[in-house]
Amino acid sequence: MAAPTALLVMGVSGSGKSTVGALLASELGWKFYDADDYHPEENRMKMGKGIPLNDQDRIPWLCSLHDILLRDAASGQHVVLACSALKKAYRDILLRGKDDAPPKCEEPGKEGKLAEVKLLVVYLSGSFEVISGRLLKRKGHFMPPDLLQSQFDTLEPPSAPENFIQVSVDKDLSEIIAVIMEALQ
């Protein structure tokens, strides 16, 4: 695979996606998106009440994120996206859109030009105990710690043929960033 144009920093809630993603984007000089910022209010309210999201809740949100990745890829902008992307099907939507719709560039004057997102998945992995401990310390997030088990239940860790690296959250933040930067060399 060619060098990635986008990094997807994924994992369950509390794995450090936003922190790692923002730091990576800063180091690389790439644009950063936190998928949590794009959840519709209904999703936020549902999670806030301790109700796990289902596919019907997630798919429109993932399609919006796919459109953002596609737009930036078409304009040559490299991006880091922090997103749970717990299932392979969700990562496929981020990469290809719903129903594998062919990507089109929406820029005027470039109609018909296919845009392609070259994605590297960075899977932040950790045990339930470690991540649960982190969530209990987190303040002001709409995702309650009670939903962590549902995220682990939903999680489908990346595997071949996906283009991914797995990084343990047991490492220090600087070590996590170093491992990812090394993988990009």
Backbone as JSON Lines, residues from 0, in Angstrom:
{"i":0,"aa":"M","n":[0.84,-1.19,0.0],"ca":[0.0,0.0,0.0],"c":[0.88,1.25,0.0]}
{"i":1,"aa":"A","n":[0.43,2.25,-0.71],"ca":[1.14,3.53,-0.73],"c":[1.03,4.18,0.65]}
{"i":2,"aa":"A","n":[1.83,5.21,0.86],"ca":[1.79,5.92,2.14],"c":[0.36,6.39,2.41]}
{"i":3,"aa":"P","n":[-0.08,6.28,3.66],"ca":[-1.46,6.65,3.97],"c":[-1.71,8.15,3.82]}
{"i":4,"aa":"T","n":[-2.93,8.48,3.41],"ca":[-3.37,9.88,3.38],"c":[-4.22,10.17,4.6]}
{"i":5,"aa":"A","n":[-4.59,9.1,5.31],"ca":[-5.41,9.25,6.51],"c":[-5.04,8.19,7.54]}
{"i":6,"aa":"L","n":[-5.05,8.59,8.8],"ca":[-4.87,7.67,9.91],"c":[-6.19,7.61,10.66]}
{"i":7,"aa":"L","n":[-6.64,6.41,10.93],"ca":[-7.81,6.2,11.78],"c":[-7.3,5.68,13.11]}
{"i":8,"aa":"V","n":[-7.41,6.49,14.15],"ca":[-7.02,6.07,15.49],"c":[-8.29,5.54,16.15]}
{"i":9,"aa":"M","n":[-8.34,4.21,16.35],"ca":[-9.56,3.56,16.81],"c":[-9.35,2.78,18.09]}
{"i":10,"aa":"G","n":[-10.46,2.49,18.74],"ca":[-10.46,1.69,19.95],"c":[-11.7,2.02,20.76]}
{"i":11,"aa":"V","n":[-11.86,1.34,21.86],"ca":[-13.02,1.58,22.71],"c":[-12.88,2.93,23.41]}
{"i":12,"aa":"S","n":[-13.99,3.38,23.99],"ca":[-13.99,4.63,24.74],"c":[-12.96,4.55,25.87]}
{"i":13,"aa":"G","n":[-12.14,5.58,26.01],"ca":[-11.14,5.6,27.07],"c":[-9.79,5.05,26.66]}
{"i":14,"aa":"S","n":[-9.66,4.61,25.39],"ca":[-8.38,4.05,24.95],"c":[-7.36,5.15,24.6]}
{"i":15,"aa":"G","n":[-7.81,6.39,24.51],"ca":[-6.89,7.49,24.23],"c":[-6.92,7.99,22.8]}
{"i":16,"aa":"K","n":[-7.97,7.67,22.06],"ca":[-8.06,8.04,20.64],"c":[-7.87,9.53,20.4]}
{"i":17,"aa":"S","n":[-8.62,10.34,21.15],"ca":[-8.58,11.78,20.92],"c":[-7.21,12.36,21.27]}
{"i":18,"aa":"T","n":[-6.65,11.93,22.39],"ca":[-5.35,12.44,22.83],"c":[-4.26,12.03,21.83]}
{"i":19,"aa":"V","n":[-4.23,10.75,21.48],"ca":[-3.22,10.24,20.55],"c":[-3.42,10.87,19.17]}
{"i":20,"aa":"G","n":[-4.66,10.92,18.71],"ca":[-4.96,11.48,17.39],"c":[-4.54,12.93,17.27]}
{"i":21,"aa":"A","n":[-4.88,13.75,18.26],"ca":[-4.53,15.18,18.21],"c":[-3.01,15.37,18.22]}
{"i":22,"aa":"L","n":[-2.33,14.58,19.05],"ca":[-0.87,14.68,19.12],"c":[-0.22,14.24,17.81]}
{"i":23,"aa":"L","n":[-0.72,13.15,17.23],"ca":[-0.2,12.68,15.94],"c":[-0.39,13.73,14.85]}
{"i":24,"aa":"A","n":[-1.59,14.29,14.79],"ca":[-1.88,15.31,13.78],"c":[-0.93,16.49,13.93]}
{"i":25,"aa":"S","n":[-0.68,16.88,15.16],"ca":[0.23,17.99,15.42],"c":[1.65,17.66,14.97]}
{"i":26,"aa":"E","n":[2.11,16.46,15.32],"ca":[3.47,16.02,14.93],"c":[3.63,15.96,13.42]}
{"i":27,"aa":"L","n":[2.57,15.47,12.74],"ca":[2.64,15.26,11.3],"c":[2.28,16.51,10.49]}
{"i":28,"aa":"G","n":[1.65,17.48,11.12],"ca":[1.16,18.65,10.4],"c":[-0.09,18.32,9.58]}
{"i":29,"aa":"W","n":[-0.87,17.33,10.05],"ca":[-2.08,16.9,9.37],"c":[-3.29,17.48,10.09]}
{"i":30,"aa":"K","n":[-4.43,17.48,9.42],"ca":[-5.68,17.95,10.01],"c":[-6.23,16.87,10.95]}
{"i":31,"aa":"F","n":[-6.81,17.3,12.07],"ca":[-7.35,16.35,13.05],"c":[-8.86,16.49,13.15]}
{"i":32,"aa":"Y","n":[-9.53,15.35,13.16],"ca":[-10.96,15.29,13.4],"c":[-11.22,14.32,14.55]}
{"i":33,"aa":"D","n":[-12.08,14.72,15.48],"ca":[-12.55,13.83,16.53],"c":[-13.98,13.45,16.17]}
{"i":34,"aa":"A","n":[-14.2,12.17,15.88],"ca":[-15.52,11.71,15.43],"c":[-16.61,12.04,16.44]}
{"i":35,"aa":"D","n":[-16.27,12.12,17.72],"ca":[-17.27,12.45,18.74],"c":[-17.93,13.8,18.46]}
{"i":36,"aa":"D","n":[-17.18,14.71,17.84],"ca":[-17.72,16.04,17.53],"c":[-18.8,16.0,16.46]}
{"i":37,"aa":"Y","n":[-18.92,14.88,15.76],"ca":[-19.86,14.77,14.65],"c":[-21.07,13.9,14.97]}
{"i":38,"aa":"H","n":[-21.16,13.4,16.21],"ca":[-22.35,12.64,16.61],"c":[-23.55,13.56,16.61]}
{"i":39,"aa":"P","n":[-24.68,13.11,16.04],"ca":[-25.89,13.91,16.17],"c":[-26.33,13.96,17.64]}
{"i":40,"aa":"E","n":[-27.09,14.97,17.98],"ca":[-27.53,15.15,19.37],"c":[-28.28,13.92,19.89]}
{"i":41,"aa":"E","n":[-29.05,13.25,19.02],"ca":[-29.79,12.06,19.45],"c":[-28.83,10.98,19.96]}
{"i":42,"aa":"N","n":[-27.71,10.78,19.26],"ca":[-26.72,9.79,19.69],"c":[-26.13,10.17,21.05]}
{"i":43,"aa":"R","n":[-25.79,11.44,21.21],"ca":[-25.22,11.9,22.47],"c":[-26.2,11.69,23.63]}
{"i":44,"aa":"M","n":[-27.46,12.0,23.38],"ca":[-28.47,11.84,24.43],"c":[-28.64,10.37,24.78]}
{"i":45,"aa":"K","n":[-28.66,9.51,23.77],"ca":[-28.82,8.08,24.0],"c":[-27.67,7.54,24.86]}
{"i":46,"aa":"M","n":[-26.44,7.88,24.47],"ca":[-25.28,7.42,25.24],"c":[-25.29,8.01,26.64]}
{"i":47,"aa":"G","n":[-25.66,9.28,26.75],"ca":[-25.72,9.94,28.04],"c":[-26.68,9.26,29.0]}
{"i":48,"aa":"K","n":[-27.72,8.6,28.43],"ca":[-28.69,7.86,29.25],"c":[-28.23,6.42,29.51]}
{"i":49,"aa":"G","n":[-27.02,6.07,29.02],"ca":[-26.49,4.73,29.25],"c":[-26.99,3.71,28.26]}
{"i":50,"aa":"I","n":[-27.52,4.17,27.12],"ca":[-28.04,3.26,26.08],"c":[-26.99,3.14,24.98]}
{"i":51,"aa":"P","n":[-26.49,1.91,24.73],"ca":[-25.49,1.75,23.66],"c":[-26.08,2.08,22.29]}
{"i":52,"aa":"L","n":[-25.25,2.62,21.41],"ca":[-25.67,2.89,20.04],"c":[-25.77,1.58,19.27]}
{"i":53,"aa":"N","n":[-26.66,1.54,18.29],"ca":[-26.75,0.39,17.4],"c":[-26.33,0.82,15.99]}
{"i":54,"aa":"D","n":[-26.35,-0.11,15.07],"ca":[-25.91,0.19,13.7],"c":[-26.73,1.31,13.09]}
{"i":55,"aa":"Q","n":[-28.02,1.33,13.36],"ca":[-28.9,2.36,12.81],"c":[-28.48,3.75,13.29]}
{"i":56,"aa":"D","n":[-27.98,3.83,14.52],"ca":[-27.49,5.1,15.07],"c":[-26.14,5.48,14.44]}
{"i":57,"aa":"R","n":[-25.3,4.47,14.22],"ca":[-23.92,4.74,13.83],"c":[-23.72,4.97,12.33]}
{"i":58,"aa":"I","n":[-24.5,4.29,11.48],"ca":[-24.21,4.33,10.05],"c":[-24.3,5.73,9.45]}
{"i":59,"aa":"P","n":[-25.34,6.53,9.73],"ca":[-25.35,7.9,9.16],"c":[-24.16,8.73,9.64]}
{"i":60,"aa":"W","n":[-23.78,8.55,10.89],"ca":[-22.62,9.25,11.47],"c":[-21.34,8.83,10.74]}
{"i":61,"aa":"L","n":[-21.17,7.53,10.52],"ca":[-19.99,7.03,9.81],"c":[-19.96,7.52,8.37]}
{"i":62,"aa":"C","n":[-21.12,7.6,7.74],"ca":[-21.19,8.1,6.35],"c":[-20.75,9.57,6.29]}
{"i":63,"aa":"S","n":[-21.15,10.35,7.28],"ca":[-20.71,11.76,7.34],"c":[-19.19,11.85,7.48]}
{"i":64,"aa":"L","n":[-18.64,10.98,8.31],"ca":[-17.18,10.97,8.5],"c":[-16.48,10.52,7.22]}
{"i":65,"aa":"H","n":[-17.05,9.54,6.51],"ca":[-16.5,9.1,5.22],"c":[-16.45,10.28,4.24]}
{"i":66,"aa":"D","n":[-17.53,11.06,4.2],"ca":[-17.59,12.21,3.3],"c":[-16.48,13.22,3.62]}
{"i":67,"aa":"I","n":[-16.21,13.42,4.9],"ca":[-15.14,14.33,5.32],"c":[-13.79,13.8,4.85]}
{"i":68,"aa":"L","n":[-13.54,12.49,5.09],"ca":[-12.27,11.89,4.65],"c":[-12.1,12.01,3.14]}
{"i":69,"aa":"L","n":[-13.18,11.75,2.41],"ca":[-13.14,11.81,0.95],"c":[-12.86,13.22,0.45]}
{"i":70,"aa":"R","n":[-13.53,14.19,1.05],"ca":[-13.33,15.59,0.67],"c":[-11.86,16.0,0.88]}
{"i":71,"aa":"D","n":[-11.32,15.63,2.04],"ca":[-9.95,16.0,2.32],"c":[-8.96,15.26,1.43]}
{"i":72,"aa":"A","n":[-9.23,13.98,1.16],"ca":[-8.36,13.2,0.26],"c":[-8.36,13.83,-1.13]}
{"i":73,"aa":"A","n":[-9.54,14.25,-1.59],"ca":[-9.65,14.85,-2.93],"c":[-8.88,16.16,-3.02]}
{"i":74,"aa":"S","n":[-8.78,16.88,-1.9],"ca":[-8.07,18.16,-1.91],"c":[-6.59,18.01,-1.55]}
{"i":75,"aa":"G","n":[-6.15,16.76,-1.29],"ca":[-4.74,16.53,-0.96],"c":[-4.42,16.74,0.51]}
{"i":76,"aa":"Q","n":[-5.43,16.94,1.32],"ca":[-5.23,17.15,2.76],"c":[-5.08,15.81,3.47]}
{"i":77,"aa":"H","n":[-4.0,15.62,4.22],"ca":[-3.82,14.43,5.04],"c":[-4.55,14.63,6.36]}
{"i":78,"aa":"V","n":[-5.16,13.56,6.88],"ca":[-5.96,13.7,8.1],"c":[-5.71,12.58,9.09]}
{"i":79,"aa":"V","n":[-5.97,12.91,10.35],"ca":[-6.02,11.94,11.43],"c":[-7.45,12.0,11.97]}
{"i":80,"aa":"L","n":[-8.11,10.85,12.01],"ca":[-9.46,10.76,12.53],"c":[-9.45,9.87,13.76]}
{"i":81,"aa":"A","n":[-9.92,10.41,14.88],"ca":[-10.1,9.61,16.1],"c":[-11.56,9.15,16.1]}
{"i":82,"aa":"C","n":[-11.76,7.84,16.02],"ca":[-13.11,7.29,15.92],"c":[-13.11,5.87,16.47]}
{"i":83,"aa":"S","n":[-14.13,5.52,17.23],"ca":[-14.17,4.17,17.81],"c":[-14.09,3.1,16.74]}
{"i":84,"aa":"A","n":[-14.87,3.21,15.65],"ca":[-14.81,2.27,14.52],"c":[-14.66,0.83,15.0]}
{"i":85,"aa":"L","n":[-15.55,0.42,15.88],"ca":[-15.41,-0.85,16.59],"c":[-15.53,-2.09,15.71]}
{"i":86,"aa":"K","n":[-16.35,-2.02,14.65],"ca":[-16.55,-3.18,13.78],"c":[-15.84,-2.98,12.45]}
{"i":87,"aa":"K","n":[-15.47,-4.09,11.82],"ca":[-14.86,-4.01,10.49],"c":[-15.81,-3.31,9.53]}
{"i":88,"aa":"A","n":[-17.1,-3.59,9.62],"ca":[-18.08,-2.95,8.72],"c":[-18.05,-1.43,8.89]}
{"i":89,"aa":"Y","n":[-17.82,-0.94,10.1],"ca":[-17.75,0.5,10.33],"c":[-16.5,1.08,9.67]}
{"i":90,"aa":"R","n":[-15.39,0.36,9.79],"ca":[-14.15,0.83,9.16],"c":[-14.29,0.81,7.64]}
{"i":91,"aa":"D","n":[-15.01,-0.19,7.12],"ca":[-15.26,-0.24,5.68],"c":[-16.08,0.95,5.21]}
{"i":92,"aa":"I","n":[-17.07,1.36,6.01],"ca":[-17.87,2.55,5.66],"c":[-16.98,3.79,5.64]}
{"i":93,"aa":"L","n":[-16.11,3.92,6.64],"ca":[-15.2,5.07,6.67],"c":[-14.33,5.1,5.42]}
{"i":94,"aa":"L","n":[-13.9,3.94,4.98],"ca":[-13.0,3.85,3.84],"c":[-13.73,3.97,2.5]}
{"i":95,"aa":"R","n":[-14.86,3.28,2.37],"ca":[-15.52,3.17,1.06],"c":[-16.91,3.78,0.98]}
{"i":96,"aa":"G","n":[-17.48,4.18,2.11],"ca":[-18.86,4.67,2.12],"c":[-19.83,3.51,2.26]}
{"i":97,"aa":"K","n":[-21.09,3.85,2.35],"ca":[-22.14,2.83,2.51],"c":[-22.33,2.1,1.18]}
{"i":98,"aa":"D","n":[-22.47,0.81,1.25],"ca":[-22.7,-0.02,0.06],"c":[-21.58,0.11,-0.96]}
{"i":99,"aa":"D","n":[-20.37,0.4,-0.5],"ca":[-19.21,0.53,-1.39],"c":[-19.47,1.46,-2.57]}
{"i":100,"aa":"A","n":[-20.17,2.55,-2.3],"ca":[-20.44,3.53,-3.37],"c":[-19.12,4.05,-3.92]}
{"i":101,"aa":"P","n":[-18.99,4.19,-5.25],"ca":[-17.74,4.68,-5.79],"c":[-17.5,6.13,-5.36]}
{"i":102,"aa":"P","n":[-16.31,6.41,-4.85],"ca":[-16.04,7.78,-4.39],"c":[-15.92,8.74,-5.56]}
{"i":103,"aa":"K","n":[-16.54,9.9,-5.41],"ca":[-16.45,10.94,-6.43],"c":[-15.96,12.21,-5.77]}
{"i":104,"aa":"C","n":[-15.22,12.97,-6.5],"ca":[-14.73,14.25,-6.01],"c":[-15.82,15.29,-6.27]}
{"i":105,"aa":"E","n":[-16.16,16.07,-5.26],"ca":[-17.23,17.06,-5.38],"c":[-16.73,18.44,-5.79]}
{"i":106,"aa":"E","n":[-15.42,18.59,-5.99],"ca":[-14.89,19.91,-6.31],"c":[-15.31,20.35,-7.69]}
{"i":107,"aa":"P","n":[-15.74,21.62,-7.85],"ca":[-16.11,22.12,-9.17],"c":[-14.91,22.02,-10.12]}
{"i":108,"aa":"G","n":[-15.19,21.63,-11.34],"ca":[-14.12,21.52,-12.33],"c":[-13.39,20.19,-12.29]}
{"i":109,"aa":"K","n":[-13.7,19.36,-11.29],"ca":[-13.03,18.06,-11.19],"c":[-14.05,16.93,-11.14]}
{"i":110,"aa":"E","n":[-15.21,17.18,-11.75],"ca":[-16.27,16.17,-11.73],"c":[-15.75,14.85,-12.29]}
{"i":111,"aa":"G","n":[-16.18,13.79,-11.63],"ca":[-15.83,12.47,-12.13],"c":[-14.47,11.97,-11.66]}
{"i":112,"aa":"K","n":[-13.64,12.84,-11.1],"ca":[-12.34,12.39,-10.62],"c":[-12.56,11.55,-9.36]}
{"i":113,"aa":"L","n":[-12.01,10.35,-9.37],"ca":[-12.17,9.49,-8.2],"c":[-11.2,9.9,-7.11]}
{"i":114,"aa":"A","n":[-11.73,10.06,-5.92],"ca":[-10.89,10.34,-4.75],"c":[-10.71,9.02,-4.01]}
{"i":115,"aa":"E","n":[-9.53,8.82,-3.47],"ca":[-9.27,7.59,-2.74],"c":[-8.63,7.92,-1.41]}
{"i":116,"aa":"V","n":[-9.17,7.29,-0.37],"ca":[-8.61,7.45,0.96],"c":[-7.67,6.27,1.19]}
{"i":117,"aa":"K","n":[-6.4,6.55,1.4],"ca":[-5.43,5.51,1.74],"c":[-5.3,5.53,3.26]}
{"i":118,"aa":"L","n":[-5.93,4.54,3.88],"ca":[-6.12,4.56,5.32],"c":[-5.18,3.59,6.04]}
{"i":119,"aa":"L","n":[-4.56,4.08,7.11],"ca":[-3.85,3.2,8.05],"c":[-4.65,3.24,9.35]}
{"i":120,"aa":"V","n":[-5.06,2.08,9.81],"ca":[-5.8,1.96,11.07],"c":[-4.79,1.8,12.2]}
{"i":121,"aa":"V","n":[-4.91,2.65,13.2],"ca":[-4.08,2.56,14.4],"c":[-5.01,2.11,15.52]}
{"i":122,"aa":"Y","n":[-4.88,0.84,15.89],"ca":[-5.76,0.24,16.89],"c":[-5.11,0.36,18.26]}
{"i":123,"aa":"L","n":[-5.73,1.17,19.14],"ca":[-5.25,1.34,20.5],"c":[-5.93,0.27,21.36]}
{"i":124,"aa":"S","n":[-5.15,-0.71,21.78],"ca":[-5.72,-1.86,22.5],"c":[-5.31,-1.84,23.97]}
{"i":125,"aa":"G","n":[-6.19,-2.35,24.78],"ca":[-5.91,-2.45,26.21],"c":[-6.95,-3.33,26.88]}
{"i":126,"aa":"S","n":[-6.65,-3.74,28.08],"ca":[-7.58,-4.61,28.82],"c":[-8.75,-3.78,29.35]}
{"i":127,"aa":"F","n":[-9.83,-4.48,29.65],"ca":[-11.01,-3.83,30.22],"c":[-10.63,-3.11,31.51]}
{"i":128,"aa":"E","n":[-9.81,-3.75,32.33],"ca":[-9.44,-3.18,33.63],"c":[-8.69,-1.85,33.47]}
{"i":129,"aa":"V","n":[-7.7,-1.84,32.57],"ca":[-6.9,-0.62,32.37],"c":[-7.78,0.51,31.83]}
{"i":130,"aa":"I","n":[-8.56,0.21,30.81],"ca":[-9.37,1.27,30.18],"c":[-10.5,1.71,31.1]}
{"i":131,"aa":"S","n":[-11.08,0.79,31.84],"ca":[-12.13,1.14,32.8],"c":[-11.58,2.12,33.84]}
{"i":132,"aa":"G","n":[-10.38,1.86,34.31],"ca":[-9.73,2.76,35.27],"c":[-9.55,4.16,34.71]}
{"i":133,"aa":"R","n":[-9.21,4.25,33.43],"ca":[-9.05,5.55,32.79],"c":[-10.4,6.28,32.69]}
{"i":134,"aa":"L","n":[-11.43,5.54,32.29],"ca":[-12.75,6.15,32.12],"c":[-13.28,6.7,33.43]}
{"i":135,"aa":"L","n":[-13.01,6.0,34.53],"ca":[-13.5,6.46,35.82],"c":[-12.87,7.79,36.23]}
{"i":136,"aa":"K","n":[-11.69,8.1,35.69],"ca":[-11.0,9.35,36.01],"c":[-11.41,10.49,35.07]}
{"i":137,"aa":"R","n":[-12.07,10.15,33.95],"ca":[-12.41,11.14,32.92],"c":[-13.63,11.95,33.35]}
{"i":138,"aa":"K","n":[-13.57,13.24,33.14],"ca":[-14.67,14.14,33.52],"c":[-15.23,14.84,32.28]}
{"i":139,"aa":"G","n":[-16.53,15.08,32.3],"ca":[-17.16,15.92,31.28],"c":[-17.33,15.28,29.92]}
{"i":140,"aa":"H","n":[-17.37,13.96,29.82],"ca":[-17.58,13.29,28.53],"c":[-18.97,12.68,28.53]}
{"i":141,"aa":"F","n":[-19.65,12.73,27.36],"ca":[-21.02,12.22,27.3],"c":[-21.11,10.71,27.37]}
{"i":142,"aa":"M","n":[-20.0,10.01,27.2],"ca":[-19.99,8.55,27.2],"c":[-19.76,8.05,28.63]}
{"i":143,"aa":"P","n":[-20.79,7.48,29.28],"ca":[-20.61,7.02,30.65],"c":[-19.79,5.72,30.72]}
{"i":144,"aa":"P","n":[-19.02,5.54,31.8],"ca":[-18.2,4.33,31.96],"c":[-19.01,3.03,31.89]}
{"i":145,"aa":"D","n":[-20.32,3.11,32.23],"ca":[-21.16,1.9,32.21],"c":[-21.27,1.28,30.81]}
{"i":146,"aa":"L","n":[-21.03,2.07,29.77],"ca":[-21.16,1.56,28.41],"c":[-19.89,0.88,27.89]}
{"i":147,"aa":"L","n":[-18.84,0.89,28.68],"ca":[-17.56,0.31,28.21],"c":[-17.71,-1.17,27.85]}
{"i":148,"aa":"Q","n":[-18.41,-1.94,28.68],"ca":[-18.55,-3.37,28.39],"c":[-19.24,-3.59,27.04]}
{"i":149,"aa":"S","n":[-20.24,-2.74,26.72],"ca":[-20.92,-2.9,25.43],"c":[-19.96,-2.61,24.28]}
{"i":150,"aa":"Q","n":[-19.01,-1.72,24.5],"ca":[-18.01,-1.44,23.45],"c":[-17.08,-2.64,23.27]}
{"i":151,"aa":"F","n":[-16.63,-3.23,24.36],"ca":[-15.78,-4.43,24.24],"c":[-16.55,-5.58,23.59]}
{"i":152,"aa":"D","n":[-17.86,-5.68,23.9],"ca":[-18.69,-6.73,23.29],"c":[-18.82,-6.53,21.78]}
{"i":153,"aa":"T","n":[-18.88,-5.28,21.34],"ca":[-19.04,-4.94,19.92],"c":[-17.71,-5.01,19.16]}
{"i":154,"aa":"L","n":[-16.6,-4.8,19.86],"ca":[-15.28,-4.67,19.23],"c":[-14.9,-5.86,18.36]}
{"i":155,"aa":"E","n":[-14.52,-5.55,17.12],"ca":[-13.9,-6.51,16.2],"c":[-12.52,-5.94,15.88]}
{"i":156,"aa":"P","n":[-11.48,-6.4,16.59],"ca":[-10.15,-5.84,16.32],"c":[-9.77,-6.0,14.85]}
{"i":157,"aa":"P","n":[-9.03,-5.04,14.32],"ca":[-8.62,-5.15,12.91],"c":[-7.78,-6.4,12.68]}
{"i":158,"aa":"S","n":[-7.87,-6.93,11.48],"ca":[-7.09,-8.1,11.09],"c":[-6.86,-8.02,9.58]}
{"i":159,"aa":"A","n":[-5.94,-8.85,9.09],"ca":[-5.67,-8.88,7.66],"c":[-6.98,-9.18,6.93]}
{"i":160,"aa":"P","n":[-7.22,-8.55,5.81],"ca":[-6.34,-7.74,4.98],"c":[-6.36,-6.24,5.31]}
{"i":161,"aa":"E","n":[-6.97,-5.83,6.44],"ca":[-6.96,-4.41,6.78],"c":[-5.52,-3.92,6.95]}
{"i":162,"aa":"N","n":[-5.29,-2.69,6.59],"ca":[-3.98,-2.05,6.76],"c":[-3.98,-1.42,8.16]}
{"i":163,"aa":"F","n":[-3.31,-2.07,9.12],"ca":[-3.4,-1.6,10.5],"c":[-2.11,-1.89,11.28]}
{"i":164,"aa":"I","n":[-2.0,-1.16,12.39],"ca":[-1.01,-1.48,13.42],"c":[-1.77,-1.5,14.74]}
{"i":165,"aa":"Q","n":[-1.3,-2.31,15.67],"ca":[-1.89,-2.39,17.0],"c":[-0.89,-1.86,18.0]}
{"i":166,"aa":"V","n":[-1.35,-0.95,18.85],"ca":[-0.47,-0.35,19.85],"c":[-1.14,-0.47,21.21]}
{"i":167,"aa":"S","n":[-0.42,-0.99,22.18],"ca":[-0.96,-1.17,23.52],"c":[-1.04,0.16,24.25]}
{"i":168,"aa":"V","n":[-2.17,0.38,24.93],"ca":[-2.33,1.61,25.71],"c":[-1.61,1.52,27.05]}
{"i":169,"aa":"D","n":[-0.96,0.38,27.3],"ca":[-0.17,0.25,28.52],"c":[1.12,1.08,28.45]}
{"i":170,"aa":"K","n":[1.48,1.5,27.24],"ca":[2.7,2.31,27.05],"c":[2.42,3.76,27.44]}
{"i":171,"aa":"D","n":[3.52,4.51,27.67],"ca":[3.4,5.95,27.87],"c":[2.97,6.6,26.57]}
{"i":172,"aa":"L","n":[2.35,7.77,26.67],"ca":[1.88,8.49,25.48],"c":[3.02,8.71,24.48]}
{"i":173,"aa":"S","n":[4.19,9.1,24.98],"ca":[5.33,9.35,24.08],"c":[5.76,8.07,23.35]}
{"i":174,"aa":"E","n":[5.67,6.93,24.04],"ca":[6.01,5.64,23.41],"c":[4.98,5.27,22.34]}
{"i":175,"aa":"I","n":[3.71,5.52,22.63],"ca":[2.64,5.22,21.67],"c":[2.88,6.03,20.4]}
{"i":176,"aa":"I","n":[3.15,7.32,20.56],"ca":[3.39,8.19,19.39],"c":[4.62,7.72,18.63]}
{"i":177,"aa":"A","n":[5.67,7.35,19.34],"ca":[6.9,6.89,18.69],"c":[6.66,5.62,17.87]}
{"i":178,"aa":"V","n":[5.89,4.68,18.4],"ca":[5.59,3.43,17.68],"c":[4.83,3.76,16.39]}
{"i":179,"aa":"I","n":[3.87,4.65,16.47],"ca":[3.07,5.0,15.29],"c":[3.93,5.74,14.26]}
{"i":180,"aa":"M","n":[4.73,6.68,14.72],"ca":[5.59,7.44,13.81],"c":[6.58,6.51,13.1]}
{"i":181,"aa":"E","n":[7.09,5.53,13.82],"ca":[8.01,4.56,13.24],"c":[7.32,3.73,12.15]}
{"i":182,"aa":"A","n":[6.06,3.37,12.41],"ca":[5.3,2.59,11.42],"c":[5.04,3.39,10.15]}
{"i":183,"aa":"L","n":[5.03,4.71,10.26],"ca":[4.79,5.56,9.09],"c":[6.04,5.78,8.25]}
{"i":184,"aa":"Q","n":[7.19,5.39,8.76],"ca":[8.45,5.6,8.02],"c":[8.53,4.7,6.81]}
